Structure formats: structure tokens, C-alpha cells
Amino acid sequence: MMELKPLERLRFFSGRLLSADDLQQEQEYFLARLRRQNRFLHGWGVVSGLGVRLSGKDTLIIEPGLAIDCAGNEIVLSEKSELSLKGIAGKQHLILQYAEIHVSPTPSFSDSLDSSATEFSRVRESTQVELAAVDPSPNHRGMGRGTPGCGQPHALCLATISKQGSRWRVAVPRRSQPGV
Ligand SMILES: [Zn+2]
């Protein structure tokens, strides 16, 4: 299986010179192992929570929870989220997407002693919740816990909503439910 390529980790010894690239590789090794374990041991899909329901006439509520995407990233929604459906028409997919945001700018002295140069010093792991016209995983049949997915970090479809008359109907795909 192409995806199960061997990993490489750092080896330390006294007198070794450490670069930013080395320290990045140190993180990447453990992230790669965790993502591989998430995919092949647990599988992609919703792990817990992330229930979707309507509140009132045109507000969608998404409960907090945890999911795993096809690349093994953990998608965490730590607080209840709300989406307004005002002005939305037709069939829509409620999607969750793992996202990394660079934060905490700090002085960088890599090229000179000019302290005005900055680099982001941290990566915040976050989750985007939005509506999309297209299902990001339309061919993912039989997926769920215990299946590794396609390996790509695309969004996960939590529910499909469609307007019938003046009322919205919420349908949760069977494949995104825990244990399916
Ligand atoms: Zn996939």
C-alpha cells in the first residue's frame, strides 16, 4: 500500500547541530504517526457529538464534537456553532473542514538583526463550519469507523439540508454517523 510508507525520525547525539528544519521534522514524525493511526485504526467520520438540528425557522445548530478526516486530522468543534439559513436556497451540504492558522508573530533574526522582521511562531488547529453546494466526499461509499478514507484532507459532510416549501429538512448521511 503506497500510503504506508516508512517514516523517518530524528536521532540525537551530543554536539549535533539542530536547525528549524530538524525541529519541524520532529513534529512531523509524531503528527504523521497520529494521523496514520487515526485513519487505519479508527477510520474517518464522526467520532462523537456533532449532532445537527434546526432551531426556529432558519438557524442550524451544530453540537460540539470530534471527527476524523480522510487524512487523519482531528476536527474538533469545541463549542456549539450556529449557521443562519436566511437567504440560502436549494440543497446544501453542511461541511466541517480542518484548518491551520498561523498565529503569534514573533521577531525573526534569520537574515539579519533587524527586529522588525517577524514570523508566525505557532500553528493553531481550527475547524471551519460552512455550507457548500457540492458534497466534498461524494464517492465515499461504506465509509465510517475502521476505514482509512482516501488520504486527502478534504471537508467532511455532516448533513444535507434542503428546503421543502417554507421548511428546511435536515438529513444526516449514514456514512458520517459513529460506528457505521
Ligand atoms: Zn476522502
Backbone and ligand atoms as CSV (ligand in chain L), in Angstrom:
chain,resi,resn,atom,element,x,y,z
A,1,MET,N,N,0.848,-1.192,0.000
A,1,MET,CA,C,0.000,0.000,0.000
A,1,MET,C,C,0.884,1.242,0.000
A,2,MET,N,N,0.685,2.106,-1.000
A,2,MET,CA,C,1.543,3.279,-1.173
A,2,MET,C,C,1.526,4.207,0.049
A,3,GLU,N,N,0.361,4.271,0.709
A,3,GLU,CA,C,0.235,5.231,1.799
A,3,GLU,C,C,1.029,4.818,3.028
A,4,LEU,N,N,1.344,3.533,3.126
A,4,LEU,CA,C,2.053,3.056,4.311
A,4,LEU,C,C,3.552,3.101,4.082
A,5,LYS,N,N,4.060,4.272,3.761
A,5,LYS,CA,C,5.497,4.410,3.545
A,5,LYS,C,C,6.212,4.517,4.895
A,6,PRO,N,N,7.463,4.064,4.949
A,6,PRO,CA,C,8.195,4.127,6.220
A,6,PRO,C,C,8.415,5.567,6.656
A,7,LEU,N,N,8.391,5.789,7.951
A,7,LEU,CA,C,8.639,7.126,8.488
A,7,LEU,C,C,10.112,7.253,8.890
A,8,GLU,N,N,10.549,8.466,9.030
A,8,GLU,CA,C,11.930,8.730,9.426
A,8,GLU,C,C,11.918,9.710,10.578
A,9,ARG,N,N,12.617,9.364,11.653
A,9,ARG,CA,C,12.652,10.284,12.799
A,9,ARG,C,C,14.078,10.736,13.085
A,10,LEU,N,N,14.177,11.792,13.843
A,10,LEU,CA,C,15.493,12.335,14.165
A,10,LEU,C,C,16.248,11.430,15.133
A,11,ARG,N,N,17.560,11.462,15.033
A,11,ARG,CA,C,18.415,10.797,16.011
A,11,ARG,C,C,19.305,11.870,16.633
A,12,PHE,N,N,19.340,11.876,17.955
A,12,PHE,CA,C,20.083,12.927,18.667
A,12,PHE,C,C,21.407,12.390,19.186
A,13,PHE,N,N,22.402,13.252,19.241
A,13,PHE,CA,C,23.691,12.904,19.842
A,13,PHE,C,C,24.373,14.204,20.277
A,14,SER,N,N,25.280,14.115,21.227
A,14,SER,CA,C,25.979,15.293,21.737
A,14,SER,C,C,26.772,15.964,20.622
A,15,GLY,N,N,26.716,17.281,20.579
A,15,GLY,CA,C,27.452,18.027,19.564
A,15,GLY,C,C,26.697,18.181,18.263
A,16,ARG,N,N,25.465,17.655,18.212
A,16,ARG,CA,C,24.670,17.740,16.978
A,16,ARG,C,C,24.123,19.152,16.807
A,17,LEU,N,N,24.187,19.669,15.591
A,17,LEU,CA,C,23.605,20.964,15.288
A,17,LEU,C,C,22.125,20.781,14.941
A,18,LEU,N,N,21.254,21.517,15.617
A,18,LEU,CA,C,19.814,21.410,15.353
A,18,LEU,C,C,19.328,22.635,14.593
A,19,SER,N,N,18.593,22.418,13.518
A,19,SER,CA,C,18.050,23.521,12.723
A,19,SER,C,C,16.535,23.568,12.898
A,20,ALA,N,N,15.917,24.650,12.401
A,20,ALA,CA,C,14.453,24.743,12.418
A,20,ALA,C,C,13.853,23.583,11.635
A,21,ASP,N,N,14.514,23.188,10.560
A,21,ASP,CA,C,14.029,22.072,9.742
A,21,ASP,C,C,14.008,20.768,10.544
A,22,ASP,N,N,15.041,20.570,11.363
A,22,ASP,CA,C,15.087,19.365,12.214
A,22,ASP,C,C,13.929,19.354,13.209
A,23,LEU,N,N,13.704,20.494,13.843
A,23,LEU,CA,C,12.643,20.561,14.849
A,23,LEU,C,C,11.268,20.408,14.192
A,24,GLN,N,N,11.136,20.923,12.972
A,24,GLN,CA,C,9.886,20.740,12.236
A,24,GLN,C,C,9.671,19.261,11.931
A,25,GLN,N,N,10.756,18.591,11.531
A,25,GLN,CA,C,10.680,17.164,11.231
A,25,GLN,C,C,10.316,16.353,12.472
A,26,GLU,N,N,10.794,16.799,13.625
A,26,GLU,CA,C,10.466,16.130,14.888
A,26,GLU,C,C,8.949,16.162,15.121
A,27,GLN,N,N,8.317,17.310,14.820
A,27,GLN,CA,C,6.859,17.408,14.943
A,27,GLN,C,C,6.167,16.558,13.880
A,28,GLU,N,N,6.669,16.643,12.663
A,28,GLU,CA,C,6.015,15.956,11.548
A,28,GLU,C,C,5.969,14.447,11.766
A,29,TYR,N,N,7.028,13.907,12.370
A,29,TYR,CA,C,7.082,12.460,12.613
A,29,TYR,C,C,5.910,12.009,13.489
A,30,PHE,N,N,5.716,12.732,14.595
A,30,PHE,CA,C,4.644,12.330,15.511
A,30,PHE,C,C,3.257,12.648,14.946
A,31,LEU,N,N,3.153,13.759,14.208
A,31,LEU,CA,C,1.872,14.061,13.557
A,31,LEU,C,C,1.519,12.995,12.524
A,32,ALA,N,N,2.510,12.563,11.750
A,32,ALA,CA,C,2.265,11.541,10.725
A,32,ALA,C,C,1.836,10.222,11.359
A,33,ARG,N,N,2.481,9.859,12.477
A,33,ARG,CA,C,2.093,8.620,13.162
A,33,ARG,C,C,0.667,8.705,13.702
A,34,LEU,N,N,0.322,9.874,14.280
A,34,LEU,CA,C,-1.020,10.043,14.835
A,34,LEU,C,C,-2.071,9.997,13.724
A,35,ARG,N,N,-1.781,10.681,12.607
A,35,ARG,CA,C,-2.746,10.684,11.502
A,35,ARG,C,C,-2.905,9.284,10.923
A,36,ARG,N,N,-1.816,8.558,10.798
A,36,ARG,CA,C,-1.895,7.187,10.270
A,36,ARG,C,C,-2.710,6.303,11.207
A,37,GLN,N,N,-2.474,6.468,12.505
A,37,GLN,CA,C,-3.234,5.685,13.485
A,37,GLN,C,C,-4.710,6.060,13.451
A,38,ASN,N,N,-4.990,7.368,13.366
A,38,ASN,CA,C,-6.393,7.805,13.286
A,38,ASN,C,C,-7.085,7.173,12.091
A,39,ARG,N,N,-6.406,7.177,10.940
A,39,ARG,CA,C,-7.039,6.671,9.723
A,39,ARG,C,C,-7.216,5.156,9.756
A,40,PHE,N,N,-6.127,4.447,10.054
A,40,PHE,CA,C,-6.165,2.999,9.871
A,40,PHE,C,C,-6.702,2.242,11.086
A,41,LEU,N,N,-6.639,2.860,12.259
A,41,LEU,CA,C,-7.161,2.169,13.445
A,41,LEU,C,C,-8.596,2.596,13.746
A,42,HIS,N,N,-8.858,3.887,13.570
A,42,HIS,CA,C,-10.186,4.401,13.928
A,42,HIS,C,C,-11.054,4.704,12.705
A,43,GLY,N,N,-10.442,5.151,11.605
A,43,GLY,CA,C,-11.207,5.466,10.402
A,43,GLY,C,C,-11.732,6.885,10.406
A,44,TRP,N,N,-12.157,7.298,9.222
A,44,TRP,CA,C,-12.652,8.675,9.108
A,44,TRP,C,C,-14.133,8.741,9.482
A,45,GLY,N,N,-14.601,9.940,9.779
A,45,GLY,CA,C,-16.008,10.142,10.115
A,45,GLY,C,C,-16.174,10.778,11.485
A,46,VAL,N,N,-17.404,10.853,11.919
A,46,VAL,CA,C,-17.710,11.450,13.223
A,46,VAL,C,C,-17.351,10.453,14.321
A,47,VAL,N,N,-16.611,10.923,15.316
A,47,VAL,CA,C,-16.254,10.078,16.463
A,47,VAL,C,C,-17.289,10.248,17.572
A,48,SER,N,N,-17.613,11.486,17.896
A,48,SER,CA,C,-18.653,11.725,18.903
A,48,SER,C,C,-19.224,13.122,18.725
A,49,GLY,N,N,-20.455,13.299,19.174
A,49,GLY,CA,C,-21.116,14.602,19.104
A,49,GLY,C,C,-21.404,15.017,17.671
A,50,LEU,N,N,-21.348,16.340,17.420
A,50,LEU,CA,C,-21.556,16.933,16.097
A,50,LEU,C,C,-22.975,16.702,15.553
A,51,GLY,N,N,-23.922,16.603,16.462
A,51,GLY,CA,C,-25.312,16.495,16.036
A,51,GLY,C,C,-25.753,17.785,15.356
A,52,VAL,N,N,-26.666,17.651,14.400
A,52,VAL,CA,C,-27.150,18.813,13.635
A,52,VAL,C,C,-28.666,18.888,13.779
A,53,ARG,N,N,-29.171,20.091,14.070
A,53,ARG,CA,C,-30.620,20.250,14.184
A,53,ARG,C,C,-31.009,21.683,13.830
A,54,LEU,N,N,-32.263,21.842,13.545
A,54,LEU,CA,C,-32.794,23.173,13.258
A,54,LEU,C,C,-33.230,23.841,14.552
A,55,SER,N,N,-33.039,25.147,14.626
A,55,SER,CA,C,-33.554,25.924,15.748
A,55,SER,C,C,-34.388,27.048,15.153
A,56,GLY,N,N,-35.667,27.055,15.492
A,56,GLY,CA,C,-36.545,28.044,14.882
A,56,GLY,C,C,-36.735,27.730,13.414
A,57,LYS,N,N,-36.904,28.768,12.625
A,57,LYS,CA,C,-37.242,28.567,11.219
A,57,LYS,C,C,-36.019,28.446,10.324
A,58,ASP,N,N,-34.977,29.202,10.650
A,58,ASP,CA,C,-33.852,29.223,9.712
A,58,ASP,C,C,-32.487,29.355,10.383
A,59,THR,N,N,-32.309,28.635,11.484
A,59,THR,CA,C,-30.989,28.581,12.121
A,59,THR,C,C,-30.589,27.123,12.304
A,60,LEU,N,N,-29.377,26.819,11.898
A,60,LEU,CA,C,-28.861,25.458,12.016
A,60,LEU,C,C,-27.909,25.401,13.212
A,61,ILE,N,N,-28.124,24.422,14.091
A,61,ILE,CA,C,-27.282,24.260,15.276
A,61,ILE,C,C,-26.387,23.037,15.077
A,62,ILE,N,N,-25.099,23.198,15.337
A,62,ILE,CA,C,-24.164,22.072,15.278
A,62,ILE,C,C,-23.582,21.908,16.671
A,63,GLU,N,N,-23.789,20.722,17.259
A,63,GLU,CA,C,-23.312,20.468,18.610
A,63,GLU,C,C,-21.800,20.229,18.604
A,64,PRO,N,N,-21.130,20.491,19.739
A,64,PRO,CA,C,-19.685,20.243,19.812
A,64,PRO,C,C,-19.376,18.762,19.580
A,65,GLY,N,N,-18.172,18.468,19.159
A,65,GLY,CA,C,-17.810,17.073,18.937
A,65,GLY,C,C,-16.482,16.921,18.239
A,66,LEU,N,N,-16.200,15.688,17.871
A,66,LEU,CA,C,-14.910,15.335,17.263
A,66,LEU,C,C,-15.134,14.445,16.050
A,67,ALA,N,N,-14.390,14.737,14.987
A,67,ALA,CA,C,-14.423,13.887,13.788
A,67,ALA,C,C,-12.994,13.704,13.289
A,68,ILE,N,N,-12.826,12.741,12.392
A,68,ILE,CA,C,-11.520,12.496,11.771
A,68,ILE,C,C,-11.710,12.595,10.265
A,69,ASP,N,N,-10.847,13.392,9.609
A,69,ASP,CA,C,-10.989,13.496,8.154
A,69,ASP,C,C,-10.185,12.391,7.449
A,70,CYS,N,N,-10.241,12.383,6.127
A,70,CYS,CA,C,-9.616,11.303,5.360
A,70,CYS,C,C,-8.092,11.308,5.424
A,71,ALA,N,N,-7.509,12.409,5.944
A,71,ALA,CA,C,-6.052,12.465,6.099
A,71,ALA,C,C,-5.644,12.144,7.538
A,72,GLY,N,N,-6.635,11.864,8.392
A,72,GLY,CA,C,-6.341,11.535,9.785
A,72,GLY,C,C,-6.289,12.745,10.699
A,73,ASN,N,N,-6.598,13.937,10.163
A,73,ASN,CA,C,-6.647,15.131,11.017
A,73,ASN,C,C,-7.843,15.046,11.957
A,74,GLU,N,N,-7.647,15.505,13.182
A,74,GLU,CA,C,-8.753,15.556,14.128
A,74,GLU,C,C,-9.472,16.887,13.955
A,75,ILE,N,N,-10.770,16.817,13.686
A,75,ILE,CA,C,-11.586,18.019,13.531
A,75,ILE,C,C,-12.370,18.198,14.818
A,76,VAL,N,N,-12.032,19.248,15.537
A,76,VAL,CA,C,-12.634,19.466,16.852
A,76,VAL,C,C,-13.524,20.705,16.820
A,77,LEU,N,N,-14.765,20.509,17.205
A,77,LEU,CA,C,-15.660,21.663,17.386
A,77,LEU,C,C,-15.892,21.763,18.894
A,78,SER,N,N,-15.241,22.738,19.518
A,78,SER,CA,C,-15.238,22.780,20.982
A,78,SER,C,C,-16.496,23.427,21.555
A,79,GLU,N,N,-17.169,24.235,20.745
A,79,GLU,CA,C,-18.386,24.892,21.230
A,79,GLU,C,C,-19.507,24.747,20.212
A,80,LYS,N,N,-20.719,24.861,20.705
A,80,LYS,CA,C,-21.883,24.814,19.812
A,80,LYS,C,C,-21.775,25.919,18.768
A,81,SER,N,N,-22.093,25.559,17.519
A,81,SER,CA,C,-21.984,26.526,16.438
A,81,SER,C,C,-23.363,26.760,15.818
A,82,GLU,N,N,-23.580,27.979,15.327
A,82,GLU,CA,C,-24.860,28.307,14.689
A,82,GLU,C,C,-24.623,28.856,13.290
A,83,LEU,N,N,-25.464,28.446,12.363
A,83,LEU,CA,C,-25.398,28.972,10.998
A,83,LEU,C,C,-26.779,29.488,10.616
A,84,SER,N,N,-26.801,30.683,10.085
A,84,SER,CA,C,-28.078,31.234,9.623
A,84,SER,C,C,-28.371,30.731,8.209
A,85,LEU,N,N,-29.622,30.356,7.971
A,85,LEU,CA,C,-30.025,29.883,6.646
A,85,LEU,C,C,-30.786,30.958,5.868
A,86,LYS,N,N,-30.810,32.160,6.423
A,86,LYS,CA,C,-31.513,33.245,5.730
A,86,LYS,C,C,-30.839,33.525,4.393
A,87,GLY,N,N,-31.633,33.629,3.354
A,87,GLY,CA,C,-31.094,33.925,2.029
A,87,GLY,C,C,-30.503,32.730,1.312
A,88,ILE,N,N,-30.532,31.560,1.950
A,88,ILE,CA,C,-29.985,30.335,1.337
A,88,ILE,C,C,-31.123,29.619,0.606
A,89,ALA,N,N,-30.789,29.040,-0.539
A,89,ALA,CA,C,-31.828,28.337,-1.298
A,89,ALA,C,C,-31.301,26.994,-1.785
A,90,GLY,N,N,-32.239,26.105,-2.145
A,90,GLY,CA,C,-31.867,24.830,-2.747
A,90,GLY,C,C,-31.255,23.853,-1.758
A,91,LYS,N,N,-30.541,22.870,-2.298
A,91,LYS,CA,C,-29.915,21.827,-1.484
A,91,LYS,C,C,-28.496,22.249,-1.103
A,92,GLN,N,N,-28.147,22.103,0.177
A,92,GLN,CA,C,-26.826,22.498,0.656
A,92,GLN,C,C,-26.239,21.391,1.523
A,93,HIS,N,N,-24.909,21.380,1.595
A,93,HIS,CA,C,-24.212,20.418,2.443
A,93,HIS,C,C,-23.539,21.183,3.579
A,94,LEU,N,N,-23.794,20.725,4.789
A,94,LEU,CA,C,-23.120,21.317,5.947
A,94,LEU,C,C,-21.782,20.612,6.094
A,95,ILE,N,N,-20.691,21.364,5.942
A,95,ILE,CA,C,-19.378,20.715,5.948
A,95,ILE,C,C,-18.498,21.245,7.071
A,96,LEU,N,N,-17.622,20.343,7.547
A,96,LEU,CA,C,-16.598,20.670,8.530
A,96,LEU,C,C,-15.257,20.491,7.851
A,97,GLN,N,N,-14.355,21.458,8.058
A,97,GLN,CA,C,-13.043,21.386,7.418
A,97,GLN,C,C,-11.952,21.661,8.449
A,98,TYR,N,N,-10.977,20.773,8.507
A,98,TYR,CA,C,-9.810,21.023,9.360
A,98,TYR,C,C,-8.997,22.166,8.749
A,99,ALA,N,N,-8.543,23.108,9.593
A,99,ALA,CA,C,-7.773,24.249,9.084
A,99,ALA,C,C,-6.660,24.603,10.060
A,100,GLU,N,N,-5.546,25.048,9.516
A,100,GLU,CA,C,-4.424,25.502,10.344
A,100,GLU,C,C,-4.232,27.000,10.118
A,101,ILE,N,N,-4.146,27.741,11.223
A,101,ILE,CA,C,-3.974,29.192,11.155
A,101,ILE,C,C,-2.652,29.552,11.829
A,102,HIS,N,N,-1.830,30.290,11.128
A,102,HIS,CA,C,-0.554,30.728,11.706
A,102,HIS,C,C,-0.807,31.939,12.596
A,103,VAL,N,N,-0.375,31.853,13.858
A,103,VAL,CA,C,-0.623,32.919,14.832
A,103,VAL,C,C,0.653,33.249,15.604
A,104,SER,N,N,0.545,34.205,16.508
A,104,SER,CA,C,1.628,34.648,17.395
A,104,SER,C,C,2.884,35.084,16.647
A,105,PRO,N,N,2.813,36.221,15.950
A,105,PRO,CA,C,4.017,36.724,15.285
A,105,PRO,C,C,5.110,37.050,16.305
A,106,THR,N,N,6.316,36.700,15.968
A,106,THR,CA,C,7.436,36.921,16.873
A,106,THR,C,C,8.643,37.366,16.052
A,107,PRO,N,N,9.553,38.149,16.632
A,107,PRO,CA,C,10.712,38.613,15.854
A,107,PRO,C,C,11.509,37.451,15.266
A,108,SER,N,N,11.947,37.640,14.035
A,108,SER,CA,C,12.762,36.627,13.363
A,108,SER,C,C,14.114,37.241,13.017
A,109,PHE,N,N,15.186,36.542,13.408
A,109,PHE,CA,C,16.523,37.067,13.156
A,109,PHE,C,C,17.282,36.176,12.174
A,110,SER,N,N,16.538,35.489,11.311
A,110,SER,CA,C,17.194,34.524,10.427
A,110,SER,C,C,18.114,35.196,9.411
A,111,ASP,N,N,17.754,36.384,8.920
A,111,ASP,CA,C,18.568,37.028,7.887
A,111,ASP,C,C,19.398,38.199,8.420
A,112,SER,N,N,18.910,38.825,9.463
A,112,SER,CA,C,19.638,39.986,9.978
A,112,SER,C,C,19.237,40.204,11.429
A,113,LEU,N,N,19.816,41.198,12.043
A,113,LEU,CA,C,19.452,41.519,13.420
A,113,LEU,C,C,18.319,42.546,13.458
A,114,ASP,N,N,17.679,42.753,12.317
A,114,ASP,CA,C,16.554,43.678,12.234
A,114,ASP,C,C,15.354,43.065,12.955
A,115,SER,N,N,15.009,43.652,14.106
A,115,SER,CA,C,13.938,43.057,14.912
A,115,SER,C,C,12.552,43.356,14.357
A,116,SER,N,N,12.456,44.128,13.247
A,116,SER,CA,C,11.137,44.404,12.691
A,116,SER,C,C,10.627,43.222,11.853
A,117,ALA,N,N,11.539,42.301,11.490
A,117,ALA,CA,C,11.114,41.117,10.735
A,117,ALA,C,C,10.437,40.138,11.681
A,118,THR,N,N,9.287,39.615,11.256
A,118,THR,CA,C,8.565,38.688,12.128
A,118,THR,C,C,8.172,37.419,11.373
A,119,GLU,N,N,7.955,36.372,12.133
A,119,GLU,CA,C,7.417,35.105,11.618
A,119,GLU,C,C,6.343,34.650,12.594
A,120,PHE,N,N,5.368,33.924,12.090
A,120,PHE,CA,C,4.375,33.341,12.996
A,120,PHE,C,C,5.020,32.182,13.746
A,121,SER,N,N,4.851,32.166,15.054
A,121,SER,CA,C,5.566,31.177,15.861
A,121,SER,C,C,4.715,29.979,16.264
A,122,ARG,N,N,3.418,30.039,15.979
A,122,ARG,CA,C,2.553,28.900,16.360
A,122,ARG,C,C,1.554,28.591,15.257
A,123,VAL,N,N,1.084,27.356,15.283
A,123,VAL,CA,C,0.046,26.919,14.347
A,123,VAL,C,C,-1.179,26.533,15.170
A,124,ARG,N,N,-2.259,27.246,14.945
A,124,ARG,CA,C,-3.495,26.924,15.671
A,124,ARG,C,C,-4.335,25.971,14.831
A,125,GLU,N,N,-4.696,24.841,15.413
A,125,GLU,CA,C,-5.539,23.869,14.707
A,125,GLU,C,C,-6.991,24.276,14.924
A,126,SER,N,N,-7.714,24.508,13.849
A,126,SER,CA,C,-9.076,25.000,13.991
A,126,SER,C,C,-10.025,24.265,13.047
A,127,THR,N,N,-11.290,24.651,13.120
A,127,THR,CA,C,-12.329,23.992,12.320
A,127,THR,C,C,-13.201,25.035,11.648
A,128,GLN,N,N,-13.415,24.876,10.366
A,128,GLN,CA,C,-14.322,25.756,9.643
A,128,GLN,C,C,-15.655,25.035,9.459
A,129,VAL,N,N,-16.730,25.743,9.748
A,129,VAL,CA,C,-18.082,25.209,9.553
A,129,VAL,C,C,-18.764,26.065,8.503
A,130,GLU,N,N,-19.211,25.455,7.432
A,130,GLU,CA,C,-19.871,26.259,6.397
A,130,GLU,C,C,-20.809,25.406,5.546
A,131,LEU,N,N,-21.548,26.082,4.687
A,131,LEU,CA,C,-22.431,25.397,3.743
A,131,LEU,C,C,-21.764,25.347,2.380
A,132,ALA,N,N,-21.934,24.230,1.676
A,132,ALA,CA,C,-21.345,24.083,0.345
A,132,ALA,C,C,-22.374,23.452,-0.580
A,133,ALA,N,N,-22.344,23.853,-1.835
A,133,ALA,CA,C,-23.305,23.315,-2.801
A,133,ALA,C,C,-22.946,21.888,-3.200
A,134,VAL,N,N,-21.648,21.537,-3.065
A,134,VAL,CA,C,-21.177,20.222,-3.517
A,134,VAL,C,C,-20.712,19.392,-2.322
A,135,ASP,N,N,-21.095,18.124,-2.297
A,135,ASP,CA,C,-20.626,17.193,-1.271
A,135,ASP,C,C,-19.124,16.964,-1.473
A,136,PRO,N,N,-18.294,17.232,-0.450
A,136,PRO,CA,C,-16.837,17.072,-0.625
A,136,PRO,C,C,-16.372,15.621,-0.715
A,137,SER,N,N,-17.226,14.679,-0.400
A,137,SER,CA,C,-16.819,13.266,-0.462
A,137,SER,C,C,-17.933,12.418,-1.085
A,138,PRO,N,N,-18.292,12.707,-2.354
A,138,PRO,CA,C,-19.461,12.044,-2.951
A,138,PRO,C,C,-19.280,10.557,-3.223
A,139,ASN,N,N,-18.052,10.099,-3.402
A,139,ASN,CA,C,-17.840,8.689,-3.760
A,139,ASN,C,C,-17.374,7.842,-2.587
A,140,HIS,N,N,-17.540,8.341,-1.392
A,140,HIS,CA,C,-17.055,7.629,-0.215
A,140,HIS,C,C,-18.119,6.665,0.291
A,141,ARG,N,N,-18.267,5.574,-0.407
A,141,ARG,CA,C,-19.272,4.577,-0.024
A,141,ARG,C,C,-18.715,3.664,1.074
A,142,GLY,N,N,-19.597,3.270,1.983
A,142,GLY,CA,C,-19.214,2.298,3.007
A,142,GLY,C,C,-18.180,2.805,3.980
A,143,MET,N,N,-18.065,4.126,4.087
A,143,MET,CA,C,-17.065,4.666,4.989
A,143,MET,C,C,-17.604,4.731,6.419
A,144,GLY,N,N,-16.733,5.072,7.329
A,144,GLY,CA,C,-17.098,5.148,8.731
A,144,GLY,C,C,-15.948,4.636,9.558
A,145,ARG,N,N,-16.203,4.309,10.789
A,145,ARG,CA,C,-15.131,3.864,11.677
A,145,ARG,C,C,-14.495,2.576,11.143
A,146,GLY,N,N,-13.158,2.509,11.177
A,146,GLY,CA,C,-12.458,1.318,10.713
A,146,GLY,C,C,-12.105,1.366,9.239
A,147,THR,N,N,-12.317,2.490,8.584
A,147,THR,CA,C,-11.945,2.644,7.174
A,147,THR,C,C,-11.032,3.866,7.041
A,148,PRO,N,N,-9.945,3.753,6.306
A,148,PRO,CA,C,-8.946,4.831,6.298
A,148,PRO,C,C,-9.283,6.030,5.438
A,149,GLY,N,N,-10.286,5.947,4.587
A,149,GLY,CA,C,-10.596,7.080,3.718
A,149,GLY,C,C,-9.594,7.200,2.581
A,150,CYS,N,N,-9.667,8.322,1.860
A,150,CYS,CA,C,-8.870,8.486,0.637
A,150,CYS,C,C,-7.497,9.099,0.879
A,151,GLY,N,N,-7.230,9.584,2.078
A,151,GLY,CA,C,-5.921,10.164,2.365
A,151,GLY,C,C,-5.833,11.664,2.155
A,152,GLN,N,N,-6.875,12.276,1.586
A,152,GLN,CA,C,-6.849,13.719,1.318
A,152,GLN,C,C,-7.549,14.495,2.450
A,153,PRO,N,N,-7.025,15.678,2.779
A,153,PRO,CA,C,-7.603,16.447,3.902
A,153,PRO,C,C,-8.812,17.281,3.507
A,154,HIS,N,N,-9.783,16.669,2.832
A,154,HIS,CA,C,-10.947,17.443,2.406
A,154,HIS,C,C,-11.993,17.536,3.522
A,155,ALA,N,N,-12.984,18.379,3.295
A,155,ALA,CA,C,-14.021,18.591,4.300
A,155,ALA,C,C,-14.888,17.342,4.463
A,156,LEU,N,N,-15.563,17.301,5.597
A,156,LEU,CA,C,-16.460,16.195,5.932
A,156,LEU,C,C,-17.898,16.718,5.889
A,157,CYS,N,N,-18.779,15.982,5.238
A,157,CYS,CA,C,-20.180,16.403,5.166
A,157,CYS,C,C,-20.930,15.876,6.390
A,158,LEU,N,N,-21.447,16.795,7.200
A,158,LEU,CA,C,-22.172,16.400,8.416
A,158,LEU,C,C,-23.650,16.166,8.154
A,159,ALA,N,N,-24.202,16.950,7.243
A,159,ALA,CA,C,-25.638,16.845,6.962
A,159,ALA,C,C,-25.949,17.504,5.625
A,160,THR,N,N,-27.044,17.064,5.050
A,160,THR,CA,C,-27.546,17.700,3.832
A,160,THR,C,C,-28.861,18.376,4.183
A,161,ILE,N,N,-28.993,19.625,3.789
A,161,ILE,CA,C,-30.238,20.327,4.094
A,161,ILE,C,C,-30.907,20.741,2.786
A,162,SER,N,N,-32.192,20.714,2.798
A,162,SER,CA,C,-32.936,21.125,1.600
A,162,SER,C,C,-34.250,21.764,2.040
A,163,LYS,N,N,-34.681,22.718,1.282
A,163,LYS,CA,C,-35.898,23.444,1.646
A,163,LYS,C,C,-37.086,22.806,0.940
A,164,GLN,N,N,-38.096,22.469,1.740
A,164,GLN,CA,C,-39.312,21.893,1.180
A,164,GLN,C,C,-40.462,22.819,1.567
A,165,GLY,N,N,-40.923,23.578,0.589
A,165,GLY,CA,C,-41.907,24.619,0.880
A,165,GLY,C,C,-41.214,25.721,1.659
A,166,SER,N,N,-41.725,26.024,2.847
A,166,SER,CA,C,-41.100,27.066,3.664
A,166,SER,C,C,-40.244,26.467,4.776
A,167,ARG,N,N,-40.114,25.124,4.809
A,167,ARG,CA,C,-39.399,24.473,5.911
A,167,ARG,C,C,-38.135,23.780,5.424
A,168,TRP,N,N,-37.118,23.831,6.260
A,168,TRP,CA,C,-35.876,23.132,5.954
A,168,TRP,C,C,-35.942,21.691,6.458
A,169,ARG,N,N,-35.372,20.801,5.688
A,169,ARG,CA,C,-35.278,19.402,6.108
A,169,ARG,C,C,-33.801,19.062,6.265
A,170,VAL,N,N,-33.446,18.433,7.388
A,170,VAL,CA,C,-32.048,18.081,7.674
A,170,VAL,C,C,-31.889,16.571,7.574
A,171,ALA,N,N,-30.959,16.115,6.732
A,171,ALA,CA,C,-30.684,14.680,6.589
A,171,ALA,C,C,-29.215,14.426,6.898
A,172,VAL,N,N,-28.973,13.527,7.864
A,172,VAL,CA,C,-27.592,13.181,8.235
A,172,VAL,C,C,-27.171,11.952,7.444
A,173,PRO,N,N,-26.078,12.059,6.645
A,173,PRO,CA,C,-25.654,10.892,5.863
A,173,PRO,C,C,-25.281,9.743,6.788
A,174,ARG,N,N,-25.731,8.578,6.435
A,174,ARG,CA,C,-25.468,7.385,7.252
A,174,ARG,C,C,-23.965,7.160,7.418
A,175,ARG,N,N,-23.204,7.509,6.385
A,175,ARG,CA,C,-21.768,7.207,6.430
A,175,ARG,C,C,-21.006,8.067,7.437
A,176,SER,N,N,-21.610,9.212,7.883
A,176,SER,CA,C,-20.872,10.070,8.808
A,176,SER,C,C,-21.258,9.805,10.255
A,177,GLN,N,N,-22.097,8.799,10.484
A,177,GLN,CA,C,-22.503,8.504,11.854
A,177,GLN,C,C,-21.493,7.564,12.513
A,178,PRO,N,N,-21.269,7.708,13.828
A,178,PRO,CA,C,-20.302,6.857,14.515
A,178,PRO,C,C,-20.663,5.383,14.392
A,179,GLY,N,N,-19.677,4.552,14.108
A,179,GLY,CA,C,-19.860,3.112,14.106
A,179,GLY,C,C,-20.487,2.565,12.851
A,180,VAL,N,N,-20.718,3.380,11.842
A,180,VAL,CA,C,-21.344,2.896,10.611
A,180,VAL,C,C,-20.282,2.589,9.573
L,1,ZN,ZN,ZN,-11.711,11.227,1.318
